[in-house]
């Protein structure tokens, strides 16, 4: 499972990274939109943990680029504010998979990331024809 964390606060990103790595994830971190785009250009990402706050750059632009460059990647938005708490982020961003508060326990965040990585993998698995003799 390949995970990109886009978070302007390196300490928080490192905390999330430690929990994800314990679960077997390979994790890359970005603190700016430019860094995030660079990772998306060069690395096959399954799940993106994306801070919706403006410190990391335009989160919606990053998610939009991911939908173009890595269309199967699922985006988990995290926030420290109540903006988008009405769920409207799911109408704006087609690859949005979850919306969490930044103070979500790291082990819970890791479980949600793992869940979405498994869902993505099952979507990409080749379909086998039932009863095929080939």
MARDREN-378410 format. One line per field, with one value per residue (C-alpha): residue number from 1; x, y, z. Coordinates in steps of 0.02 Angstrom, whole numbers, plus 50000, padded with zeros to 5 digits. Layout:
BEGIN
k = NUM, ...
east = X, ...
north = Y, ...
up = Z, ...
***
This chain:
BEGIN
k = 1, 2, 3, 4, 5, 6, 7, 8, 9, 10, 11, 12, 13, 14, 15, 16, 17, 18, 19, 20, 21, 22, 23, 24, 25, 26, 27, 28, 29, 30, 31, 32, 33, 34, 35, 36, 37, 38, 39, 40, 41, 42, 43, 44, 45, 46, 47, 48, 49, 50, 51, 52, 53, 54, 55, 56, 57, 58, 59, 60, 61, 62, 63, 64, 65, 66, 67, 68, 69, 70, 71, 72, 73, 74, 75, 76, 77, 78, 79, 80, 81, 82, 83, 84, 85, 86, 87, 88, 89, 90, 91, 92, 93, 94, 95, 96, 97, 98, 99, 100, 101, 102, 103, 104, 105, 106, 107, 108, 109, 110, 111, 112, 113, 114, 115, 116, 117, 118, 119, 120, 121, 122, 123, 124, 125, 126, 127, 128, 129, 130, 131, 132, 133, 134
east = 50000, 50075, 50019, 50055, 50034, 50013, 50025, 50104, 50148, 50294, 50274, 50093, 50140, 50279, 50159, 50038, 50181, 50244, 50072, 50052, 50225, 50187, 50039, 50150, 50125, 50259, 50237, 50297, 50268, 50244, 50227, 50183, 50073, 50227, 50302, 50137, 50122, 50301, 50261, 50101, 50197, 50325, 50247, 50094, 49989, 49845, 49787, 49819, 49800, 49774, 49762, 49625, 49700, 49787, 49959, 49998, 49937, 49774, 49706, 49570, 49698, 49805, 49654, 49605, 49779, 49776, 49611, 49697, 49868, 49819, 49633, 49617, 49695, 49575, 49588, 49562, 49542, 49591, 49552, 49570, 49416, 49231, 49239, 49162, 49088, 48924, 48998, 49005, 49185, 49114, 49018, 49172, 49303, 49255, 49400, 49362, 49344, 49338, 49338, 49417, 49465, 49653, 49645, 49582, 49685, 49832, 49786, 49609, 49679, 49792, 49642, 49543, 49689, 49712, 49527, 49530, 49690, 49606, 49452, 49562, 49656, 49493, 49435, 49595, 49596, 49564, 49390, 49385, 49244, 49145, 49143, 49270, 49366, 49503
north = 50000, 50166, 50319, 50502, 50619, 50802, 50899, 51069, 51017, 50895, 50831, 50780, 50702, 50603, 50540, 50479, 50405, 50302, 50224, 50187, 50109, 49996, 49933, 49893, 50049, 50134, 50319, 50477, 50648, 50820, 50987, 51089, 51070, 51066, 50923, 50829, 50850, 50787, 50629, 50601, 50620, 50488, 50365, 50252, 50309, 50208, 50329, 50514, 50588, 50771, 50917, 51030, 51182, 51310, 51283, 51137, 51227, 51203, 51038, 51034, 51066, 50923, 50806, 50862, 50826, 50656, 50614, 50647, 50571, 50432, 50407, 50258, 50346, 50380, 50545, 50558, 50739, 50796, 50965, 51070, 51175, 51148, 51202, 51068, 50985, 50976, 50844, 50959, 50905, 50743, 50845, 50948, 50812, 50648, 50550, 50601, 50444, 50513, 50674, 50671, 50793, 50816, 50761, 50589, 50458, 50404, 50221, 50261, 50359, 50211, 50092, 50205, 50219, 50030, 50006, 50121, 50041, 49870, 49940, 50013, 49850, 49753, 49874, 49845, 49656, 49570, 49500, 49312, 49240, 49117, 48944, 48986, 48839, 48946
up = 50000, 49943, 50040, 50011, 50159, 50115, 50277, 50313, 50492, 50479, 50658, 50627, 50459, 50544, 50677, 50544, 50445, 50593, 50617, 50432, 50416, 50565, 50463, 50315, 50210, 50107, 50141, 50057, 50134, 50057, 50144, 49990, 49837, 49724, 49823, 49818, 49630, 49610, 49708, 49608, 49445, 49491, 49612, 49604, 49752, 49824, 49958, 49989, 50162, 50120, 50240, 50174, 50262, 50149, 50228, 50113, 49957, 49868, 49929, 49798, 49661, 49726, 49732, 49557, 49491, 49578, 49492, 49325, 49358, 49481, 49448, 49565, 49715, 49856, 49948, 50135, 50184, 50358, 50434, 50589, 50548, 50522, 50340, 50229, 50384, 50288, 50173, 50022, 49990, 49917, 49788, 49742, 49737, 49649, 49722, 49903, 50008, 50185, 50285, 50458, 50593, 50611, 50792, 50741, 50833, 50723, 50739, 50679, 50532, 50490, 50494, 50378, 50257, 50258, 50225, 50074, 50008, 50016, 49928, 49792, 49770, 49754, 49619, 49521, 49537, 49371, 49356, 49329, 49230, 49333, 49258, 49124, 49053, 48976
***
